[in-house]
């Protein structure tokens, strides 16, 4: 899923710890959508596919195929979800009608069946990183009209300001881990960020960088204290990246 060099794609690949294999595709090709979950139970929502309005489709992955379920209330792009297929949130994003950023503070919650609007994020933000669960999440960085390093915690009802990132950035695509053991990787400053930061529930700490600056890649992990993956992304204008990088207890390897 996402944006390849020539078109918006519906591709879906699975990683077994050493190699990638192609799996059943999404029903709706798109990019810049939100997503969260696990290798056998994932959800993707909203996004953009070369025409307005924004996509509002939600699809769930059961380890074998994607199934379309109830749509988000407001389609948008440059969004990052967090949670599970049964309980997720989708904060912020970029609304239509044009490529000029129309940044929103909307926040939607998924209960496994349908989306409902809940309390907005404090500042309209797109291209932020999110990590955690539906009731214990972190939102960090992003673009509000300028690049920011702000960080907010979500308790299932309200957002609370927390300590800022060390490096302001947007387009990290997603964070990984939990609200007390999290990580964000790369991003767009501009030009391209290589910084990796971990979160201990209170503060962000810069740790080992990516080998090179990359944005809009994907991060997968249960906890950055263990193993994580950083996949794909863009490293230069029109230069799309198929690298897989592994983070193992504080160190990256290619």
N, C-alpha and C positions, 0 to 999 in steps of 0.2 A: 504494500500500500504506500502511496505517497506520490512524489513528483520525480520522474526520471528526466534524463537529458532532453527528451523530445516530447513527452506527453505526460498526462496524469494517468497513473497506473492503478491496477487492482491487484498487483502481485502480492503473494503471501508466502513467506519462507519460514522454516522451522530449524532451530539449531539444536544439535544433540550433544554439544560439548566439544565437538571437533569440526563438524562440517554442517553446511546448510543444505536443506532439501526443499524443493518447491511443493507447496501444498495447495489446497483449493483456494481460488481467488475470492476476493471480496465481491459482493453483488454490485456495488457502486464504486467506480474508480474516482479517486479524489486525492487531495493533498492537504496538508496543514490542518488535519483533523485532530481531535483528542482521542486518547486511548489509554487503557489500563487493564490490569488483570494478570493472568498467568499464561503459560504456554498451552494449557488445555482448557482455559476458561477466561477469555478476553472479551473486551468490548471496545468498539470504536464508534465515534459519533461526530456529526457535523462535518465541516470542511468545505473545500472549494474545488470546482471541476471545470474551469474555463468559461463559466457563464453564471450570471446572477439569476435568481437569488442563490444565496449560499445553500449548500447541502444541509438538510436537517435529518438525514437518515441516521439511524442507530443500528449497528449490527453486532451480533454476539457470536463468538467462536467457541465451539464445544470440543476442540481438539481435532475435529475432522472437517467441519464445514461452517460457513457463515450463514446466519439467519437474520433477516431484517425484523426488527421489533419496533416498538413505538418510537416515533421521532422526538428529537429535542424540540423545545417550544420555540427557540429562536436559533436559526441556522447562522453559523459564523465560522470564520477561519482564524488561524493563529491562536488556537486554543490547546490547552493541555489538561487532560482529565486525570483523576486519581481515584483509587478504590478498587472495587471488584465488579463482577457481572451482576451482583445482587445489591450493591450499595456503592454509588460513585457520586462525585461532584464534577462540575464543569464550569470553572470560573473565568470571567473576562472574555477577551477575544476581539476580533475585528469584524464589524458589521458591513453590509453593503451600504452605498451602491457602487463604490469605486475602489481602485487600488489605493487611493489616498486613505491613510489610516483613519477609520471612524471607530475609535476605541470605546469599548463598553465595560460597564461594571457588573453586568448581569451574572448571576450565579444560579446554576440549576443542579438539582439533586435527583438521583436515580434510585428507585426502590426495588429494582429487579423487574418491574413491569412498566412503569411510566416515569416521566420527568415532571418535576414541579419547581417553580421558582422559589428560591429561598433568599436569605439576606445577601445583598450585593457585596462585592469586595469594596474596600474603603476608597480606592481610586481606580477609575477606568484604566485597564491595563490589558495589553495583548502580548503574546509571545513570552509569557511568564513560564517559569518552571513550577510544577506542582508535584508533591509526593505525599505519601501517607494514605489515610483512609477517609471514608465519608464523614467520620466524626472526630478525626485527629489528623489534620492535614497542614502542610506548609506550602505557601506560595511565595516565590522569591524571584526578584529581578523582573525584567520585561521592558516594555515600551509604553510610555504614557503620553507621548509627544516628544519625549526625550528618553534616553536609556537610563534605567534606574537600578539600584541595588537594594531596594526595600524588601522586607521580609514580613509576612503575616502568618499567624497561626489561626486555624479554624477548629472550633470545638464541636461542630455539628449544628451550631446556632449562630455564633458571632465570630467575626474576625478581630484579632488583636495584634497590634504592631509588635514586632520583635526586633532583634539585632539585625543590622544590615549585612549583606554580603560584603566581602572584601573587594570584589571586582564587580562593578555594575555591568549588566549585560542583558541581552534579550536572545530569543531563538535558541535556548538550550534544548528545546524540544520537550524534554521531560526530566524530572528528577527521578530518583529511585530511593528505596528504603522507607523508613518510617519517620514520624514527626520527632523522634528522639535519636534516630540513627539513620541519617539521610545523606544524600550526595547529589550535587549537580555538576555537569561536565560541559566544557566548551561554551559556545554561544557566539553572539555577534555584538561587538562593542560600539562602532566598527573599528578595524575590519573584522578579524576573526580571533576569537578567544580560545586559548588552550588551557586556561585555568580550570582546575578541579577543586571544589570545596566540599568539605564534609560538615555535617550539622549534628550536634550532640544533644539537641533539645533546647539549647540556650544560645550558643554561638556558632558562627561559621569559621572554619579553619582551612586555609589554603594548603593543599597537599600536592603530590606529584602531578605535573601538567600532562596533558596529551602531548604526543610527539610534535603535533602541529595544530594550529588553530583550525577549528571546524565548528560549523553551526548546523542546526536542524538535524543532528543525528539522533539516534534512539538509545536510551539507556534501559537496561534490564537487570534487576537485582531484587533479592529479598532484603538484603542488608549490605551496605558497603564495607562493614566489618569483615564480611566474607568475600564472595566473588561477585563481580559485576561485569556486564558487557556494554561496550559502546560501539554502535553499528552505523555505518553509512554517514550521511551528511554532505555538506558542501564546503569545500576548502578554498575555492576561488570562484569568481563569476563563471557560471556555466560548467564548473568542474565538479562533477558529482563523484562521490567517494564510495567504494564498496568494501572498505576495510572493516574488519572486526578486531576490536581491541579489548583485551581482558584486564580487569583490575582484580588483583589477588592480595587481600589483606594489606592494602596500602601501596601496591606497586602495579604498574601496567606492563603488559607484554603484548606484542603483536602476534 
